[in-house]
Amino acid sequence: MSSRFITRTSTLNVGGVDVSGDIIIEPLRHKPVSEHACEFVERKGLGHPDYIIDSACEAASVALSKYYLQNFGKILHHNVDKGLLVGGRAVPRFGGGIVEVPIYILVAGRATVEVNSPTGKTRIPVEDIMMEAVKEFIKKNFRFLDAEKHVVIDFKVRQGSADLKAIVEASDEMPLANDTSFGVGYAPMTQLEKLVYECERMINSKDFKREIPASGEDCKVMGLRVGKKIRLTVADGIVSSLTHNVDEYKATKEAIREKVLDLASKYASDHDVEVYVNTADIFGKRPGEEVVYLTVTGTSAEAGDDGNTGRGNRVNGLITPNRQMSLEATAGKNPVSHVGKIYNVAAKLMAERIYEETKGVEEVYVKILSQIGKPIDKPQVVSVEYIPSHGCSENSLHYEITEIVKEGLRNIRDITKIVLEGKTTLF
């Protein structure tokens, strides 16, 4: 098998569109991650401080995008992807508790705050738009975190720089990249990756909360696989008002553990799975000596655990040190031209299509590199690395991969709609 295959797409005209740059396809000589001796995977869940601040930034961006579209016919320049959550102070106790100091959320970045019109300048209520969006996210997703009482929301958003504003709004045909950056995607997920992802989603589902209401929204899942043995460590901020004593707390932990074990039988039935919940708990010999993971609001953000945009899950919803990854924060970046968002989503979608449709790869990685000021459908390079399936035809496979990549680039503007409609994971 050859070491690599390069398609010089700068000489090709695809569907009437001149697609420039290279598509480089090459096989990998290592084992799939599922065959590694050791693998670990993490997911920070809905109520984790990093997830909350990612969601706040993304909610602000989506709201701004929709306002710009409705009022000006296009999404104007903005990037509100710098966020900080400063944890509050709370005193949980069995059967109750109070929040003494609220959580502080700061969303910072750049946006179009005014536009020229025939009658003068039109001011855009940027902070009002974002405030409503962040509060709506909290109200929709948290049962015990009050957006008015428990959270202070602040914004530091300034007018975007003239050069980036000109790049973003330069063309109605094809957006220009407003950064030189890259996105990374891979497929398929391993059993452990699927299990960790689905574990958190199950715990934060409405059905789960109805069955085990004391389970908080702040749920982090860490998965370790060594050979055929899996250990899941789950941290869940148990809600204090619904937990009246240590026995109820222990019963909630056990109920969570049993549910996770049931889920593991679906996603990792051929593995020996152990599940641990809130392993930092200390149970004293006498009442009042316990140190347990109780929360008033269902999130550790109430009591000093802080969050930062981009420190959480990657674009597929996981943190995967066994994989190639980008460190770009997708949350809050504009969904039109910021390749830190667009290319991560595009790479993920391309990788999934290559794996599902070619039937010729066991594992595939896609990396896309932009150059600032160039059309987003003309990246500097698309790199596709794959582990071939046994007996696959290299020439046929490379042709199929090339066609999938070219189609993905032709349709790259569709990602804006996918993001605004919430049809893809971002973190």
Rosetta blueprint (number, residue, H / E / L):
1 M L
2 S L
3 S L
4 R L
5 F E
6 I E
7 T E
8 R E
9 T H
10 S H
11 T H
12 L L
13 N E
14 V E
15 G L
16 G L
17 V E
18 D E
19 V L
20 S L
21 G L
22 D E
23 I E
24 I E
25 I E
26 E E
27 P E
28 L L
29 R L
30 H L
31 K L
32 P L
33 V H
34 S H
35 E H
36 H L
37 A L
38 C E
39 E E
40 F E
41 V E
42 E E
43 R E
44 K E
45 G L
46 L L
47 G L
48 H L
49 P H
50 D H
51 Y H
52 I H
53 I H
54 D H
55 S H
56 A H
57 C H
58 E H
59 A H
60 A H
61 S H
62 V H
63 A H
64 L H
65 S H
66 K H
67 Y H
68 Y H
69 L H
70 Q H
71 N H
72 F H
73 G L
74 K L
75 I L
76 L L
77 H L
78 H E
79 N E
80 V E
81 D E
82 K E
83 G E
84 L E
85 L E
86 V E
87 G L
88 G L
89 R E
90 A E
91 V E
92 P E
93 R E
94 F L
95 G L
96 G E
97 G E
98 I E
99 V E
100 E E
101 V E
102 P L
103 I E
104 Y E
105 I E
106 L E
107 V E
108 A E
109 G E
110 R E
111 A E
112 T L
113 V L
114 E E
115 V E
116 N E
117 S E
118 P L
119 T L
120 G E
121 K E
122 T E
123 R E
124 I L
125 P L
126 V H
127 E H
128 D H
129 I H
130 M H
131 M H
132 E H
133 A H
134 V H
135 K H
136 E H
137 F H
138 I H
139 K H
140 K H
141 N H
142 F L
143 R L
144 F L
145 L L
146 D L
147 A L
148 E L
149 K L
150 H L
151 V E
152 V E
153 I E
154 D E
155 F E
156 K E
157 V E
158 R E
159 Q E
160 G L
161 S L
162 A H
163 D H
164 L H
165 K H
166 A H
167 I H
168 V H
169 E L
170 A L
171 S L
172 D L
173 E L
174 M L
175 P L
176 L E
177 A L
178 N L
179 D L
180 T L
181 S L
182 F E
183 G E
184 V E
185 G E
186 Y E
187 A E
188 P L
189 M L
190 T L
191 Q H
192 L H
193 E H
194 K H
195 L H
196 V H
197 Y H
198 E H
199 C H
200 E H
201 R H
202 M H
203 I H
204 N L
205 S L
206 K H
207 D H
208 F H
209 K H
210 R H
211 E H
212 I L
213 P L
214 A L
215 S L
216 G L
217 E L
218 D L
219 C E
220 K E
221 V E
222 M E
223 G E
224 L E
225 R E
226 V E
227 G L
228 K L
229 K E
230 I E
231 R E
232 L E
233 T E
234 V E
235 A E
236 D E
237 G L
238 I E
239 V E
240 S H
241 S H
242 L H
243 T L
244 H L
245 N L
246 V H
247 D H
248 E H
249 Y H
250 K H
251 A H
252 T H
253 K H
254 E H
255 A H
256 I H
257 R H
258 E H
259 K H
260 V H
261 L H
262 D H
263 L H
264 A H
265 S H
266 K H
267 Y H
268 A L
269 S L
270 D L
271 H L
272 D E
273 V E
274 E E
275 V E
276 Y E
277 V E
278 N L
279 T L
280 A L
281 D L
282 I E
283 F L
284 G L
285 K L
286 R L
287 P L
288 G L
289 E L
290 E L
291 V E
292 V L
293 Y L
294 L E
295 T E
296 V L
297 T L
298 G L
299 T L
300 S H
301 A H
302 E H
303 A H
304 G L
305 D L
306 D L
307 G E
308 N E
309 T L
310 G L
311 R L
312 G L
313 N L
314 R L
315 V L
316 N L
317 G L
318 L L
319 I E
320 T L
321 P L
322 N L
323 R L
324 Q L
325 M L
326 S L
327 L L
328 E L
329 A L
330 T L
331 A L
332 G L
333 K E
334 N L
335 P L
336 V L
337 S L
338 H L
339 V H
340 G H
341 K H
342 I H
343 Y H
344 N H
345 V H
346 A H
347 A H
348 K H
349 L H
350 M H
351 A H
352 E H
353 R H
354 I H
355 Y H
356 E H
357 E H
358 T H
359 K L
360 G L
361 V E
362 E E
363 E E
364 V E
365 Y E
366 V E
367 K E
368 I E
369 L E
370 S L
371 Q L
372 I L
373 G L
374 K L
375 P E
376 I L
377 D L
378 K L
379 P L
380 Q L
381 V E
382 V E
383 S E
384 V E
385 E E
386 Y E
387 I E
388 P E
389 S L
390 H L
391 G L
392 C L
393 S L
394 E H
395 N H
396 S H
397 L H
398 H H
399 Y H
400 E H
401 I H
402 T H
403 E H
404 I H
405 V H
406 K H
407 E H
408 G H
409 L H
410 R H
411 N L
412 I L
413 R L
414 D H
415 I H
416 T H
417 K H
418 I H
419 V H
420 L H
421 E L
422 G L
423 K L
424 T L
425 T L
426 L L
427 F L
